Amino acid sequence: MALTPRALWLVLLGIVPVVLRPAASTVWLWLLLCAVVVAVDVLLAPRPRSLHLERELPASVRLGESVRTSLFVTNPGSRSVRGLLRDAWPPSAGAELTRHTLRLPGGERTRLTTLLTPTRRGDRQADRVTLRLRGPLGVAARQASVEVPGRLRVLHAFPSRRHIPSRLAVLRQLDGRAAMRTRGQGTEFDSLRDYVEGDDVRSIDWRATARRRDLVVRTWQPEQHRRIIIVLDTSRTSAGRIDDSPRLDSGMDAALFLTAIAGHARDRIHVIAGDREVRAHVSGHDRVGVLHDAISELAPVDARLIEADWRLLAAEVARVGTQRALVVLITPLESSALEEGLLPVLPALAARHRVVVASVADPAVDRMRRGRDSATDVYAAAAAERTVGLRQRTAGAFRSLGVEVLDETPDRLPLALVDHYLALKRQGLL
C-alpha cells in the first residue's frame, strides 16, 4: 500500500471540523474517517500483478552510446488503471526518465520507453519494475514490484577502430594486390599463370612449362593462416586506473585492434583472457566473426584482485597447438608481479614461439618525473624515476630472452602493437 498527496490533504482538511467543534473526540473521529477512506480506496484499487509486462531490449550497445529499452504494459481487465511505473536499472546503466505515468483503459496495451546510456562495460541487468496503481478516490494506491528480466551487454568502446582504414592500407601493400607479386621475405606460393613479357625469368616453373608446352610462372602472396595468440592479463595489476579507465580496458583496445587487422590478413587468431583461471577464449579466422566474438566475450571480463597464474596461461597457449605462433602477452610491466610469475615461464614460451610483451604505460609517471617546483614534487619525481627504472629492468630481462617489449601510453599502444605485427609480416618472421 502507498499513500498519495491527497491523503495528506484529507488529514489537513480535518482542521475545519476541529475548529467548529474543538474536542479530542473530533480529532479521533476524523482520523478514523480518513483510515476508512484509505482502506476503501486500497480495496477498490486494481491489483498491480494483474497487468502483463513484456520487455524489449537490444542485445548489446557500445560503451558511450545510447539505446532505448521498451516495456509493453497490457491491461487484460475491463477497468482502467491509473498510476506510476518505475523501470529500475543499476546506476551504471545510465537510465533516464525511469518513472512513467500510467493511464491504461481496460483491454489495451501501451509502450513505455527508457533511455539507457551505460557508463561501464559489462552486463547490465534490469532490476524490478515497480507499479503503483491508484484507487478511484486517488487517496491511496496498491504497489508491487515485478521481475521483468532484461540484460544489456555493454561492449568495449574500441576507440582505436578509427585507425583500422590506415592500417588496412598498409596491409594491402603486403597482401599481393600490388602490381608485382614476386617472391621475397614473408611470401608463400600462390598460383601459376602464363608468362607475360617483363616477368622475372627466375619465377618460371619449368615443370609446369614442360607439361603445358608454354611458359608458366609462379606467383606469390604474403604468408597467410599464421597463428596469432593474444593473452590478456586480468589480474590485480590490470585493475589500476590510467586517467578515467582501467589498464585492462586499454589492453583490450590493443587486443581488439590487433584482432581486426590480423583477421583481415586471414591469420588464425586466439584471444585468451585470464588470471588464475581462463575467463574467456575466442578463436577463429573469419575476420568478421572473430572480431565480433572477441568484443562480445571480453565485454563482461573485469580485472580480479588476485595474482595471475602464468603457468596456467602458458599451458592454455600450449593447448592451442604446437605450431610456431606470434604470442602477444598484454600485461602491465610490474616488476614484483612479473619477475616472480611470468619470467620463469618465458624461456620455454620464447623457445617455441615469437613472444611480444605489450604494456600500458601511465602518462602521469612521465609528468611526475619532470616535477621540480616544490619539495613534494621532487620526492614524487624520485619515486617516478624509481618506477621507470624497475620497468626498464623488467623489460631488459625480457629482451635478454629474445622477447620484444612494447611499453606505450593507452593511445599509442594499439598502433605500436599493430605496426610491430605488420613489420614482422613484412619481414616474413611470423
C-alpha positions in Angstrom: 0.0 0.0 0.0 1.1 3.6 -0.7 -0.4 6.9 0.2 -0.8 9.8 -2.3 -0.6 13.6 -1.5 -4.4 13.6 -1.4 -4.2 11.6 1.8 -2.2 14.4 3.4 -4.7 17.0 2.2 -7.6 14.8 3.6 -6.0 14.8 7.0 -5.3 18.5 6.9 -9.0 19.1 6.0 -9.8 17.9 9.5 -8.8 21.3 10.8 -12.2 22.6 9.8 -14.3 20.3 12.0 -11.8 20.7 14.8 -12.2 24.4 14.7 -16.0 24.1 14.6 -16.0 21.6 17.4 -12.7 21.8 19.4 -12.6 18.4 21.2 -10.4 15.4 21.2 -13.2 13.2 20.0 -13.4 15.3 16.9 -9.8 14.6 16.1 -10.2 10.8 16.6 -13.4 10.6 14.6 -11.8 12.5 11.7 -8.7 10.2 11.8 -11.0 7.2 11.8 -12.8 8.6 8.8 -9.5 9.1 7.0 -8.5 5.5 7.8 -11.8 4.2 6.4 -11.5 6.2 3.2 -7.9 5.0 2.7 -8.9 1.4 3.3 -11.8 1.6 0.9 -9.6 3.2 -1.8 -7.0 0.5 -1.4 -9.6 -2.3 -1.7 -11.0 -0.7 -4.8 -7.6 -0.1 -6.4 -6.6 -2.5 -9.3 -4.0 -5.2 -8.5 -0.6 -4.4 -10.0 0.2 -8.1 -10.7 -2.9 -8.3 -12.9 -1.1 -6.3 -15.6 1.1 -8.2 -18.1 4.6 -6.8 -18.6 7.0 -7.6 -21.5 10.4 -6.1 -22.1 12.0 -5.3 -25.5 15.8 -4.7 -25.3 18.7 -4.7 -27.8 21.2 -7.4 -27.1 24.2 -5.0 -26.9 25.4 -1.4 -27.1 28.8 0.1 -27.4 30.1 2.0 -24.3 29.4 5.7 -24.7 26.4 5.2 -27.0 22.7 5.3 -26.0 20.0 2.7 -26.5 16.2 2.5 -25.7 14.5 -0.2 -23.8 10.7 -0.6 -24.0 8.2 -2.0 -21.6 4.9 -3.2 -23.1 2.2 -3.0 -20.4 -1.1 -4.8 -21.2 -4.3 -4.4 -19.1 -6.3 -7.6 -19.6 -9.2 -6.4 -17.3 -12.2 -4.2 -18.1 -11.3 -1.4 -15.6 -9.0 1.5 -16.4 -5.8 1.8 -14.4 -4.0 4.9 -13.3 -0.8 5.3 -11.5 3.0 5.3 -11.8 5.5 2.8 -13.2 9.2 2.7 -12.4 11.6 0.8 -14.6 14.6 0.3 -12.3 18.2 -0.2 -13.6 21.6 -0.1 -11.8 23.3 3.4 -11.8 26.0 2.2 -14.2 23.2 1.6 -16.9 22.7 5.4 -17.1 18.9 5.2 -17.2 17.0 8.4 -17.8 13.3 9.1 -17.1 12.7 5.7 -15.3 9.3 6.9 -13.9 6.4 6.9 -16.2 2.8 8.0 -15.7 0.4 5.1 -16.5 -3.2 5.7 -17.8 -4.4 2.5 -19.4 -8.0 1.6 -20.3 -9.2 -1.9 -20.0 -8.2 -4.3 -22.8 -5.5 -2.0 -24.2 -1.7 -2.0 -24.4 0.9 0.7 -24.1 4.6 1.1 -24.7 6.9 2.9 -22.2 10.4 3.7 -23.2 13.5 4.3 -21.1 16.8 5.7 -22.5 20.0 4.0 -21.4 23.5 5.5 -21.7 25.8 3.0 -19.9 28.9 4.3 -18.2 30.6 0.9 -17.6 31.5 -2.1 -19.8 29.9 -5.4 -19.0 26.4 -6.9 -18.5 23.8 -4.6 -17.1 20.9 -6.5 -15.6 17.4 -4.9 -15.3 16.1 -4.5 -11.8 12.4 -4.9 -10.8 9.6 -3.0 -12.3 7.5 -1.2 -9.6 3.8 -0.5 -10.2 1.8 1.9 -8.1 -1.9 1.9 -9.1 -4.2 4.4 -7.5 -7.7 3.7 -6.3 -10.8 5.5 -7.6 -10.6 8.3 -4.9 -6.8 8.9 -5.6 -6.1 8.8 -1.8 -4.2 5.5 -1.7 -2.7 3.0 -4.1 -1.6 -0.6 -4.3 2.1 -1.1 -5.0 4.0 -4.2 -6.1 7.4 -4.9 -7.7 7.5 -7.4 -10.6 10.6 -9.2 -12.1 10.8 -8.4 -15.8 14.2 -9.9 -16.8 16.4 -8.0 -19.2 20.2 -8.0 -19.9 22.1 -5.4 -21.8 25.7 -6.2 -22.8 27.8 -3.1 -22.9 30.6 -3.6 -25.3 34.1 -2.1 -25.2 34.2 1.4 -26.8 37.1 0.2 -29.1 38.4 3.8 -29.7 41.3 2.5 -31.9 38.9 1.3 -34.6 39.3 4.7 -36.2 42.8 3.6 -37.2 41.7 0.4 -39.0 41.5 2.0 -42.5 45.0 3.3 -42.4 46.5 0.0 -41.2 44.5 -1.9 -43.8 46.0 0.3 -46.5 49.5 -0.9 -45.2 48.2 -4.5 -45.2 47.0 -4.3 -48.8 50.5 -3.3 -49.9 51.7 -6.6 -48.4 48.7 -8.6 -49.5 49.6 -9.4 -53.1 47.3 -6.8 -54.5 50.2 -4.7 -55.8 51.2 -4.9 -59.4 54.3 -7.0 -58.7 53.7 -10.3 -57.0 57.2 -11.6 -56.7 59.0 -13.9 -54.3 60.6 -12.5 -51.2 60.6 -12.4 -47.5 57.2 -13.1 -46.0 55.7 -14.6 -49.1 54.4 -18.1 -50.0 53.4 -19.8 -53.2 50.0 -18.7 -54.5 49.3 -20.0 -58.1 50.6 -20.5 -61.6 49.8 -18.2 -64.6 51.0 -17.7 -68.2 54.3 -15.9 -68.7 53.9 -12.2 -69.7 56.7 -10.1 -71.1 58.5 -8.4 -68.3 58.1 -11.2 -65.8 61.2 -12.3 -63.8 62.6 -15.3 -65.6 63.6 -16.8 -62.2 59.8 -17.2 -61.5 59.4 -19.6 -64.4 58.1 -23.0 -63.3 59.9 -25.4 -65.7 57.9 -28.5 -64.7 54.6 -26.8 -65.4 56.1 -25.3 -68.6 57.0 -28.8 -69.8 53.6 -30.1 -69.2 51.8 -27.2 -70.9 54.4 -26.6 -73.5 54.1 -22.9 -72.8 55.9 -20.6 -70.4 54.3 -20.6 -66.9 55.4 -18.5 -63.9 54.8 -18.8 -60.2 53.0 -16.1 -58.3 53.5 -15.4 -54.6 51.4 -13.9 -51.8 52.1 -12.8 -48.3 52.1 -15.6 -45.7 48.6 -16.3 -44.5 46.9 -18.5 -41.9 49.7 -17.8 -39.4 48.7 -18.3 -35.8 48.3 -15.2 -33.5 47.7 -15.8 -29.8 46.8 -12.8 -27.7 46.9 -13.3 -23.9 45.2 -10.6 -21.8 46.1 -10.4 -18.2 43.1 -9.8 -15.9 44.8 -10.0 -12.6 45.2 -7.2 -10.0 47.8 -5.3 -11.9 45.3 -4.7 -14.7 42.9 -3.1 -12.2 44.9 0.0 -11.8 43.4 3.1 -13.4 45.0 5.3 -16.0 43.2 8.6 -16.3 39.5 7.5 -16.3 39.7 3.9 -17.3 41.3 0.7 -16.0 44.5 -0.6 -17.5 42.5 -3.7 -18.6 40.3 -1.6 -21.0 43.4 -0.1 -22.6 44.8 -3.6 -23.1 41.5 -4.8 -24.6 41.7 -1.9 -27.1 45.1 -3.1 -28.3 43.9 -6.7 -28.4 40.8 -5.9 -30.4 42.8 -3.7 -32.8 45.3 -6.5 -33.5 42.4 -9.0 -33.9 40.8 -6.7 -36.5 44.0 -6.3 -38.6 45.1 -9.9 -38.3 41.6 -11.1 -39.2 41.8 -9.1 -42.5 45.2 -10.7 -43.1 43.5 -14.1 -42.9 45.6 -15.3 -39.9 44.2 -17.6 -37.3 43.5 -15.7 -34.1 43.2 -16.8 -30.5 42.3 -14.4 -27.7 42.7 -15.6 -24.2 41.8 -13.6 -21.1 42.6 -14.9 -17.6 44.4 -14.7 -14.3 44.1 -17.8 -12.0 41.6 -19.3 -14.5 40.7 -18.6 -18.1 37.9 -16.0 -18.2 37.4 -16.0 -22.0 38.9 -17.9 -25.0 37.9 -16.8 -28.5 39.3 -18.3 -31.7 38.7 -18.3 -35.4 40.0 -17.0 -38.7 36.9 -15.3 -40.1 37.7 -11.6 -40.0 34.2 -10.5 -39.1 33.2 -13.3 -36.8 36.3 -13.5 -34.6 36.3 -9.7 -34.0 32.6 -9.8 -33.1 33.1 -12.8 -30.8 36.1 -11.2 -29.2 34.3 -7.9 -28.5 31.3 -9.8 -27.1 33.1 -12.3 -25.0 35.5 -9.8 -23.5 32.8 -7.3 -22.6 31.9 -8.9 -19.2 35.5 -9.6 -18.2 36.8 -7.5 -15.3 40.1 -7.4 -13.5 40.3 -9.5 -10.4 42.2 -8.6 -7.2 44.3 -11.8 -7.4 47.7 -12.7 -8.8 48.0 -14.1 -12.3 48.9 -17.8 -12.7 51.2 -17.6 -15.7 51.9 -21.3 -15.7 48.2 -21.9 -16.3 48.1 -19.2 -19.1 51.2 -20.7 -20.7 49.5 -24.1 -20.6 46.5 -22.6 -22.3 48.8 -21.3 -25.0 50.3 -24.7 -25.4 46.8 -26.3 -25.8 46.2 -24.1 -28.8 48.7 -26.1 -30.8 52.4 -26.8 -31.2 52.8 -24.8 -34.4 55.0 -21.7 -34.0 52.9 -18.6 -33.4 53.1 -15.0 -32.5 52.2 -14.8 -28.8 51.3 -11.3 -27.5 51.2 -11.0 -23.7 49.3 -7.9 -22.7 50.2 -7.2 -19.1 51.5 -4.3 -17.1 55.2 -4.1 -16.5 55.1 -4.5 -12.8 58.4 -5.9 -11.7 57.3 -7.5 -8.5 54.5 -9.5 -10.2 56.2 -10.4 -13.5 59.6 -11.4 -12.2 58.1 -14.0 -9.9 55.2 -15.0 -12.2 55.9 -14.5 -15.9 59.7 -14.5 -16.0 60.1 -18.2 -15.0 57.8 -19.4 -17.8 59.1 -17.1 -20.5 62.2 -19.2 -21.6 60.0 -22.2 -22.6 57.5 -20.0 -24.3 60.1 -17.9 -26.2 61.8 -21.1 -27.4 58.7 -22.3 -29.1 57.0 -19.0 -30.2 57.8 -15.5 -31.1 56.7 -13.6 -28.0 55.8 -9.9 -27.6 55.0 -8.3 -24.2 52.7 -5.3 -24.6 52.3 -3.0 -21.6 50.2 0.1 -20.9 52.3 2.9 -19.6 50.9 5.6 -17.3 51.4 9.2 -18.8 51.2 10.6 -15.2 54.5 8.9 -14.3 56.3 10.9 -17.1 54.7 14.1 -15.8 55.8 13.4 -12.3 59.4 12.9 -13.5 59.5 16.4 -14.7 58.2 18.0 -11.5 60.7 20.3 -9.7 58.5 23.1 -8.3 58.5 22.0 -4.7 60.0 19.5 -2.3 56.9 17.3 -2.7 57.3 17.4 -6.5 61.0 16.4 -6.1 60.1 13.4 -4.0 57.4 12.4 -6.4 59.9 12.7 -9.3 62.3 10.5 -7.4 59.5 7.9 -6.9 58.6 8.1 -10.6 62.2 7.6 -11.6 62.4 4.5 -9.4 59.2 3.2 -11.0 60.6 3.8 -14.5 63.9 2.1 -13.6 62.1 -1.0 -12.3 60.0 -1.2 -15.5 63.1 -0.9 -17.6 64.9 -3.6 -15.6 62.0 -5.9 -16.2 61.9 -5.1 -19.9 65.6 -5.7 -20.1 65.2 -9.1 -18.5 62.5 -10.0 -21.1 64.6 -8.8 -24.0 67.6 -10.9 -22.9 65.3 -13.9 -23.5 64.6 -12.8 -27.1 61.2 -11.2 -26.2 60.1 -7.9 -27.7 58.7 -5.4 -25.2 56.3 -2.6 -26.1 55.6 -0.1 -23.3 53.4 2.7 -24.6 50.6 5.0 -23.4 47.0 3.9 -23.9 46.5 5.8 -27.1 49.8 4.7 -28.6 49.9 1.0 -27.6 47.3 -0.3 -30.2 49.2 1.4 -33.0 52.6 0.3 -31.8 51.4 -3.3 -31.5 49.8 -3.5 -34.9 52.8 -1.7 -36.6 55.1 -4.3 -35.0 52.8 -7.1 -36.3 52.9 -5.6 -39.8 56.7 -5.3 -39.6 57.0 -9.0 -38.7 54.7 -9.9 -41.5 56.6 -7.8 -44.0 59.9 -9.5 -43.0 58.4 -12.9 -43.0 59.2 -13.6 -39.3 55.8 -14.9 -38.3 
